[in-house]
Amino acid sequence: MNRITKGALLLQLTCLAAGVFAQAPSGSTHEFSIQQCIDFAHAHNAQVKNALLDLQIQQESNRAVTAGALPTVNGSLGTTYYLDVPVQSFPNFISAATYAVLVQEKVKDGNGVPIKSPSDFGFISAPFGTKWNSTFGVTLNQVLFNGQVFVGLQARRASMDYARKAIDITEENIRVNIYKIYYQLVVSKTQMEQINANVARAEKLLSDTRALFENGFAEKLDVDKATVQLANIQTQKISTQNTIENGYLGLKYLLGMPIGDSLVLSDRFSEEDIKSGVLDDSAYSYANRNEYQSLQIAEKLNQYNVKASKSAYLPVASLTAFLQKNDPSNTFNVFQKSASWYTNSYIGLNINVPIFSGFAKDANLKKARLQLAQSQNQLEYLKLSIDNDVAQARNKFRSAIFTLDFQKKNMVLAESVYNQTKKKFESGLASNTDVTNAQTDYITAQTSYINALYDAVVSKVDYQKAIGRLK
């Protein structure tokens, strides 16, 4: 008996979810539409949470950029105790002044000789300062002009847009997988209905064959064939049920829902829903794709980067203001009224003119221009990639719809063949083998139809994503 081989994404997630969520307790019950699943994932999926945190991180980074244009104020407070007051040496100006007076007044020494100034008076060494020196002060710095800071201020909005677009891309990727798994699970309900009907038909065939065998109108081999047929269908049912259960685990994992919670899917869809709006890409444009919008913002940020690198050649001007109080004393009297606080203050204008930096600015500017060229190349390449995605998705979707229609007709025909063969068997005009073969063909046709339905659902999601219209 053939098993369902489609739904690869469903199986990939179920393998991961089955290992992560083993032996989980029971919890709440959720009956979700596809949109409610998307909303739940927006609030609980870890990747979306981190993308939202990245937005907050960018906000704080922008605040740091803004701080570069705001004044900074720093305070200082300290006291120093000198175990030994510093000694300084200086020319002996006292003796020089004394001799100058004596020479000027023509004073004579004890021998009656006029006093003359010596050629070298030497140095005087003496401690200068006090044992204690306490200070407190405030310094203010304000940037008046810094090209790189101003470019950073201009780039703040683009940086936030880039972070927001990253959230959109993350949510879209999760949304695509939610759509695929959700609708595959919806399709699985149709699959289970078919399998249950096949089980009922196989049980009826086995019962009828046994009755014929007991009345001598069938062989034991016919009973065995019917028994094998029923066992194969029941095995398929168990395998399908297990795949569906794991599919729900995978969907919960994708939503960020506790495994113990019960998830019920409320949406339904038909073949008409799949075919609605088929290949309607008249409103398609590159700008519909989040990836293209993200690269456009990245290009804009690289343009700001070039502008900032050019600004490095411009002078930087800043204003500085300083106020300090100083209390020199031989005793620690900071908290006493006897303290004598002396004021020191100034206001300064600083202009830093870059002259030569070892060609670092030139290298940074060329690097920024190359990065801008890369982003422009990526935009052109993405256009080709989007065209390719749309073309392939369109072809795949068109083929999936054609295959779906074909497999549905084939399934209806196989059902008709089975029903006619069954009637002939009941009338004695066909053998048990004919019925078994007809039933096998019917089940194969059902399997092919379900696979085609899976493909059609996934192809439509991929097509809508390719043209940027998956909401």
C-alpha positions as CSV (number, residue, x, y, z in Angstrom):
1,M,0.0,0.0,0.0
2,N,1.4,3.4,-1.0
3,R,1.8,6.0,1.7
4,I,1.5,9.8,1.5
5,T,4.9,11.1,0.5
6,K,4.2,14.8,0.2
7,G,4.2,17.5,2.9
8,A,8.0,17.6,3.4
9,L,7.9,20.7,5.5
10,L,5.3,19.1,7.8
11,L,7.6,16.1,8.3
12,Q,10.7,18.2,8.9
13,L,9.1,20.2,11.7
14,T,7.5,17.2,13.2
15,C,10.8,15.4,13.7
16,L,12.1,18.4,15.7
17,A,8.9,18.9,17.6
18,A,8.5,15.3,18.6
19,G,11.9,15.4,20.3
20,V,11.4,18.8,22.0
21,F,7.9,18.2,23.3
22,A,8.0,14.7,24.6
23,Q,6.1,13.9,27.8
24,A,4.4,17.3,28.1
25,P,1.5,18.0,30.4
26,S,-2.0,18.8,29.3
27,G,-3.0,22.5,29.0
28,S,-5.4,24.9,27.4
29,T,-7.5,24.4,24.3
30,H,-7.2,26.8,21.4
31,E,-9.5,26.9,18.4
32,F,-7.6,28.9,15.8
33,S,-8.1,30.2,12.3
34,I,-5.1,30.7,10.2
35,Q,-5.0,34.4,11.1
36,Q,-5.2,33.6,14.8
37,C,-2.3,31.2,14.4
38,I,-0.3,34.0,12.8
39,D,-1.2,36.5,15.5
40,F,-0.3,33.9,18.2
41,A,3.1,33.3,16.6
42,H,3.7,37.1,16.5
43,A,3.4,37.2,20.2
44,H,5.0,33.9,21.2
45,N,7.5,32.8,18.5
46,A,11.1,33.2,19.8
47,Q,12.4,34.4,16.4
48,V,9.8,37.2,16.3
49,K,10.5,38.1,19.9
50,N,14.2,38.5,19.2
51,A,13.4,40.5,16.1
52,L,11.3,42.9,18.2
53,L,14.1,43.0,20.7
54,D,16.5,44.0,17.9
55,L,14.2,46.9,17.2
56,Q,14.5,48.0,20.8
57,I,18.3,47.6,20.6
58,Q,18.4,49.8,17.5
59,Q,16.3,52.4,19.4
60,E,18.9,52.4,22.2
61,S,21.7,52.6,19.6
62,N,20.0,55.7,18.1
63,R,19.8,57.2,21.5
64,A,23.5,56.7,21.8
65,V,24.0,58.5,18.5
66,T,21.8,61.4,19.6
67,A,23.9,61.7,22.8
68,G,26.9,62.6,20.6
69,A,25.1,65.9,19.7
70,L,24.0,66.7,23.3
71,P,26.2,68.4,25.9
72,T,28.1,66.2,28.4
73,V,28.5,67.3,32.0
74,N,31.0,65.7,34.3
75,G,31.6,66.4,38.0
76,S,34.8,65.8,40.0
77,L,35.4,65.7,43.7
78,G,38.7,64.9,45.5
79,T,41.0,65.6,48.3
80,T,44.8,65.1,48.5
81,Y,47.0,64.8,51.6
82,Y,50.7,65.4,51.1
83,L,52.8,63.3,53.5
84,D,55.7,65.6,52.4
85,V,54.9,68.9,50.8
86,P,56.6,69.2,47.5
87,V,59.9,71.1,47.5
88,Q,60.7,73.4,44.6
89,S,64.0,75.1,43.7
90,F,64.2,78.5,42.1
91,P,66.9,81.2,41.5
92,N,67.9,83.2,44.6
93,F,66.1,86.4,43.7
94,I,66.1,87.6,47.3
95,S,69.9,87.9,47.5
96,A,70.0,89.4,44.0
97,A,67.6,92.1,45.0
98,T,69.5,92.8,48.2
99,Y,72.8,93.2,46.4
100,A,71.2,95.4,43.9
101,V,70.1,97.8,46.6
102,L,73.5,97.7,48.3
103,V,75.3,98.4,45.0
104,Q,72.9,101.1,44.2
105,E,73.5,102.8,47.6
106,K,77.2,102.3,47.2
107,V,77.5,100.5,50.5
108,K,81.0,99.5,51.5
109,D,82.1,96.4,53.3
110,G,84.1,96.3,56.6
111,N,87.3,97.0,54.6
112,G,85.8,100.1,53.0
113,V,85.5,98.4,49.6
114,P,82.3,99.0,47.7
115,I,80.1,95.9,47.7
116,K,79.8,94.2,44.3
117,S,77.1,91.7,43.2
118,P,78.4,88.2,42.7
119,S,78.0,86.6,39.3
120,D,75.8,83.7,40.7
121,F,73.4,83.8,43.6
122,G,72.5,80.1,43.5
123,F,69.1,78.6,44.2
124,I,66.6,78.6,47.0
125,S,64.8,75.3,47.8
126,A,61.6,75.6,49.9
127,P,58.3,73.6,50.3
128,F,55.4,75.1,48.4
129,G,51.8,74.2,49.1
130,T,49.7,72.9,52.0
131,K,49.2,69.5,53.6
132,W,45.6,69.2,52.4
133,N,44.2,70.2,49.1
134,S,40.5,69.6,48.4
135,T,38.7,70.3,45.1
136,F,35.4,69.9,43.4
137,G,34.5,71.0,39.9
138,V,32.1,70.7,36.9
139,T,33.1,70.4,33.3
140,L,30.7,70.9,30.3
141,N,31.5,69.9,26.7
142,Q,29.3,70.6,23.8
143,V,29.9,69.6,20.2
144,L,29.4,72.5,17.9
145,F,30.2,70.7,14.6
146,N,31.1,67.1,13.9
147,G,30.2,65.9,10.4
148,Q,30.1,62.2,11.4
149,V,27.8,62.8,14.4
150,F,25.4,64.8,12.2
151,V,25.3,62.1,9.5
152,G,24.6,59.6,12.3
153,L,21.6,61.7,13.3
154,Q,20.4,61.7,9.8
155,A,20.7,57.9,9.5
156,R,18.6,57.2,12.6
157,R,15.3,56.8,10.8
158,A,16.8,54.5,8.1
159,S,18.3,52.4,10.9
160,M,14.9,52.0,12.5
161,D,13.3,51.2,9.2
162,Y,15.9,48.5,8.6
163,A,15.2,46.9,12.0
164,R,11.4,47.0,11.3
165,K,11.9,45.4,7.9
166,A,13.9,42.6,9.5
167,I,10.8,42.0,11.7
168,D,8.6,41.8,8.6
169,I,11.0,39.3,6.9
170,T,11.1,37.1,10.0
171,E,7.3,37.2,10.4
172,E,6.8,36.5,6.7
173,N,9.1,33.4,6.8
174,I,7.2,32.1,9.8
175,R,3.9,33.0,8.2
176,V,4.8,31.0,5.1
177,N,5.5,27.9,7.1
178,I,2.3,28.4,9.2
179,Y,0.2,28.6,6.0
180,K,1.7,25.4,4.6
181,I,1.5,23.3,7.8
182,Y,-2.0,24.6,8.7
183,Y,-3.5,23.8,5.3
184,Q,-1.7,20.5,5.1
185,L,-3.3,19.6,8.4
186,V,-6.7,20.7,7.0
187,V,-6.2,18.5,3.9
188,S,-5.3,15.6,6.2
189,K,-8.8,15.7,7.5
190,T,-10.0,14.8,4.0
191,Q,-7.3,12.2,3.8
192,M,-8.5,10.6,7.1
193,E,-12.1,10.6,5.9
194,Q,-11.0,8.7,2.8
195,I,-9.0,6.2,4.8
196,N,-11.9,5.6,7.2
197,A,-14.1,5.0,4.2
198,N,-11.5,2.6,2.7
199,V,-11.4,0.7,6.1
200,A,-15.1,0.4,6.1
201,R,-15.1,-0.9,2.5
202,A,-12.3,-3.4,3.2
203,E,-14.1,-4.6,6.3
204,K,-17.3,-5.1,4.2
205,L,-15.4,-6.9,1.5
206,L,-13.7,-9.2,4.1
207,S,-17.1,-9.9,5.6
208,D,-18.7,-10.7,2.3
209,T,-15.8,-12.9,1.2
210,R,-15.9,-14.9,4.5
211,A,-19.7,-15.4,3.9
212,L,-19.0,-16.6,0.4
213,F,-16.2,-18.9,1.7
214,E,-18.4,-20.3,4.4
215,N,-21.0,-21.1,1.7
216,G,-18.5,-22.6,-0.6
217,F,-18.5,-19.8,-3.2
218,A,-15.0,-18.5,-2.5
219,E,-11.6,-19.9,-1.7
220,K,-9.6,-19.4,1.5
221,L,-7.1,-17.5,-0.6
222,D,-9.8,-14.9,-1.3
223,V,-10.3,-14.4,2.4
224,D,-6.6,-14.1,3.0
225,K,-6.3,-11.4,0.2
226,A,-9.1,-9.4,1.7
227,T,-7.5,-9.8,5.2
228,V,-4.2,-8.5,3.9
229,Q,-5.9,-5.6,2.1
230,L,-7.7,-4.6,5.3
231,A,-4.4,-4.8,7.3
232,N,-2.6,-2.6,4.8
233,I,-5.3,0.1,5.0
234,Q,-5.3,-0.1,8.8
235,T,-1.5,0.3,8.8
236,Q,-1.8,3.3,6.5
237,K,-4.4,4.8,8.9
238,I,-2.1,4.4,11.9
239,S,0.9,5.9,10.0
240,T,-1.2,8.8,8.8
241,Q,-2.6,9.5,12.2
242,N,0.9,9.5,13.6
243,T,2.0,12.0,10.9
244,I,-0.9,14.2,11.6
245,E,-0.3,14.2,15.3
246,N,3.3,15.1,14.8
247,G,2.2,17.8,12.4
248,Y,0.2,19.4,15.2
249,L,3.3,19.2,17.3
250,G,5.3,20.9,14.6
251,L,2.7,23.7,14.2
252,K,2.6,24.3,18.0
253,Y,6.4,24.5,18.0
254,L,6.3,27.0,15.2
255,L,3.6,29.1,17.0
256,G,5.5,29.0,20.3
257,M,2.6,27.2,21.9
258,P,3.1,24.9,24.9
259,I,2.9,21.3,23.7
260,G,0.4,20.5,26.4
261,D,-2.1,22.8,24.9
262,S,-4.8,21.5,22.5
263,L,-5.0,23.0,19.1
264,V,-8.1,22.9,16.9
265,L,-8.0,24.2,13.4
266,S,-11.2,26.1,12.6
267,D,-10.6,27.1,8.9
268,R,-11.7,25.1,6.0
269,F,-11.0,25.4,2.3
270,S,-12.0,23.9,-1.0
271,E,-10.5,23.4,-4.4
272,E,-12.2,26.6,-5.4
273,D,-10.4,28.5,-2.6
274,I,-7.1,27.2,-3.9
275,K,-7.9,28.2,-7.5
276,S,-9.2,31.7,-6.6
277,G,-7.0,34.4,-7.9
278,V,-4.8,31.9,-9.8
279,L,-1.8,33.6,-11.5
280,D,-3.1,37.0,-10.8
281,D,0.2,38.9,-10.7
282,S,-1.0,42.0,-12.5
283,A,-0.1,44.2,-9.5
284,Y,3.3,42.5,-9.0
285,S,6.3,44.7,-8.4
286,Y,9.7,44.3,-6.8
287,A,8.7,46.7,-4.0
288,N,6.1,44.1,-2.9
289,R,8.9,41.9,-1.6
290,N,10.2,42.6,2.0
291,E,13.7,41.5,1.0
292,Y,13.8,44.1,-1.8
293,Q,12.6,46.8,0.6
294,S,15.2,45.7,3.1
295,L,18.0,46.0,0.6
296,Q,16.8,49.4,-0.5
297,I,17.1,50.6,3.1
298,A,20.6,48.9,3.4
299,E,21.7,50.9,0.3
300,K,20.5,54.1,1.9
301,L,22.4,53.3,5.0
302,N,25.5,52.6,2.9
303,Q,25.0,56.0,1.3
304,Y,25.1,57.6,4.8
305,N,28.2,55.6,5.5
306,V,29.9,57.2,2.5
307,K,28.7,60.6,3.7
308,A,30.1,59.9,7.2
309,S,33.5,58.8,5.8
310,K,33.7,62.1,3.8
311,S,32.8,64.1,6.9
312,A,35.9,62.7,8.6
313,Y,37.9,65.2,6.5
314,L,36.1,68.2,8.1
315,P,37.2,70.0,11.2
316,V,35.5,69.2,14.5
317,A,34.5,72.2,16.8
318,S,33.5,71.9,20.4
319,L,32.9,74.2,23.4
320,T,34.3,73.5,26.9
321,A,33.3,75.2,30.1
322,F,35.0,74.5,33.5
323,L,34.3,75.6,37.0
324,Q,36.4,74.4,40.0
325,K,36.5,75.2,43.7
326,N,39.8,74.6,45.6
327,D,40.5,74.6,49.4
328,P,44.2,74.5,50.3
329,S,44.8,74.0,54.0
330,N,47.2,72.4,56.5
331,T,44.2,70.8,58.2
332,F,41.3,68.8,56.8
333,N,38.5,71.4,57.1
334,V,36.3,70.7,54.1
335,F,33.2,70.5,56.2
336,Q,34.1,73.5,58.4
337,K,33.2,77.1,58.0
338,S,36.8,78.0,58.2
339,A,37.4,76.4,54.8
340,S,38.5,78.9,52.1
341,W,37.2,77.9,48.7
342,Y,38.9,79.6,45.7
343,T,37.3,79.6,42.3
344,N,38.9,78.6,39.0
345,S,36.8,78.8,35.8
346,Y,37.2,79.1,32.1
347,I,35.4,78.8,28.8
348,G,37.2,77.4,25.7
349,L,36.6,76.9,22.0
350,N,38.3,73.9,20.5
351,I,38.7,73.3,16.7
352,N,40.4,70.1,15.6
353,V,41.6,70.2,12.0
354,P,42.5,66.8,10.5
355,I,45.7,67.1,8.5
356,F,47.2,63.5,8.1
357,S,46.0,60.2,9.6
358,G,48.1,57.7,7.7
359,F,45.6,57.4,4.8
360,A,43.0,55.8,7.2
361,K,40.3,58.3,6.2
362,D,41.0,57.5,2.5
363,A,40.8,53.8,3.1
364,N,37.5,54.1,5.1
365,L,36.0,56.2,2.4
366,K,37.0,53.8,-0.4
367,K,35.7,50.9,1.8
368,A,32.3,52.7,2.2
369,R,32.0,53.3,-1.5
370,L,32.7,49.6,-2.2
371,Q,30.1,48.5,0.3
372,L,27.6,50.9,-1.4
373,A,28.5,49.3,-4.8
374,Q,27.9,45.9,-3.2
375,S,24.4,46.8,-2.0
376,Q,23.6,48.2,-5.5
377,N,24.8,44.9,-7.1
378,Q,22.7,42.9,-4.5
379,L,19.6,44.9,-5.5
380,E,20.1,44.1,-9.2
381,Y,20.8,40.5,-8.4
382,L,17.7,40.3,-6.2
383,K,15.6,41.6,-9.1
384,L,16.8,38.6,-11.1
385,S,16.1,36.3,-8.2
386,I,12.6,37.6,-7.7
387,D,11.9,37.3,-11.4
388,N,13.1,33.7,-11.2
389,D,11.1,33.0,-8.1
390,V,7.9,34.3,-9.7
391,A,8.4,32.4,-12.9
392,Q,9.1,29.1,-11.1
393,A,6.3,29.6,-8.6
394,R,3.9,30.4,-11.5
395,N,4.9,27.3,-13.4
396,K,4.7,25.1,-10.3
397,F,1.3,26.5,-9.3
398,R,-0.1,26.1,-12.8
399,S,1.2,22.5,-13.0
400,A,-0.2,21.8,-9.5
401,I,-3.7,23.0,-10.5
402,F,-3.6,20.9,-13.7
403,T,-2.4,17.9,-11.7
404,L,-5.1,18.4,-9.1
405,D,-7.9,18.5,-11.7
406,F,-6.5,15.4,-13.4
407,Q,-6.1,13.4,-10.2
408,K,-9.6,14.3,-9.0
409,K,-11.0,13.0,-12.3
410,N,-8.9,9.9,-12.0
411,M,-10.0,9.3,-8.4
412,V,-13.7,9.7,-9.5
413,L,-13.1,7.2,-12.3
414,A,-11.3,4.8,-10.0
415,E,-14.2,5.0,-7.6
416,S,-16.7,4.3,-10.4
417,V,-14.6,1.3,-11.5
418,Y,-14.5,0.0,-7.9
419,N,-18.2,0.4,-7.4
420,Q,-19.0,-1.4,-10.7
421,T,-16.5,-4.2,-9.9
422,K,-18.0,-4.6,-6.4
423,K,-21.5,-4.9,-7.9
424,K,-20.3,-7.6,-10.4
425,F,-18.6,-9.4,-7.5
426,E,-21.9,-9.3,-5.5
427,S,-23.6,-10.7,-8.6
428,G,-21.0,-13.4,-9.1
429,L,-19.7,-11.8,-12.3
430,A,-16.3,-10.8,-10.9
431,S,-13.8,-12.4,-8.6
432,N,-12.5,-11.3,-5.3
433,T,-9.2,-10.5,-7.0
434,D,-10.9,-8.1,-9.3
435,V,-12.4,-6.3,-6.4
436,T,-9.1,-6.2,-4.5
437,N,-7.3,-4.8,-7.6
438,A,-10.0,-2.2,-8.1
439,Q,-9.9,-1.2,-4.5
440,T,-6.1,-0.9,-4.7
441,D,-6.3,1.3,-7.7
442,Y,-9.0,3.4,-6.0
443,I,-6.8,3.9,-2.9
444,T,-3.8,4.7,-5.1
445,A,-5.9,7.3,-6.9
446,Q,-7.0,8.8,-3.6
447,T,-3.3,9.0,-2.5
448,S,-2.4,10.7,-5.7
449,Y,-5.3,13.2,-5.2
450,I,-4.2,14.0,-1.7
451,N,-0.7,14.5,-2.8
452,A,-1.9,16.8,-5.6
453,L,-4.0,18.7,-3.1
454,Y,-0.9,19.1,-0.8
455,D,1.1,20.3,-3.8
456,A,-1.5,22.8,-4.8
457,V,-1.7,24.3,-1.3
458,V,2.0,24.6,-1.0
459,S,2.4,25.9,-4.5
460,K,-0.1,28.7,-4.0
461,V,1.6,29.8,-0.8
462,D,4.9,29.9,-2.6
463,Y,3.4,31.8,-5.5
464,Q,1.8,34.4,-3.2
465,K,5.1,34.8,-1.4
466,A,7.0,35.2,-4.6
467,I,4.8,38.1,-5.8
468,G,4.8,39.6,-2.3
469,R,1.1,39.1,-1.6
470,L,1.1,36.6,1.3
471,K,-0.7,38.4,4.1
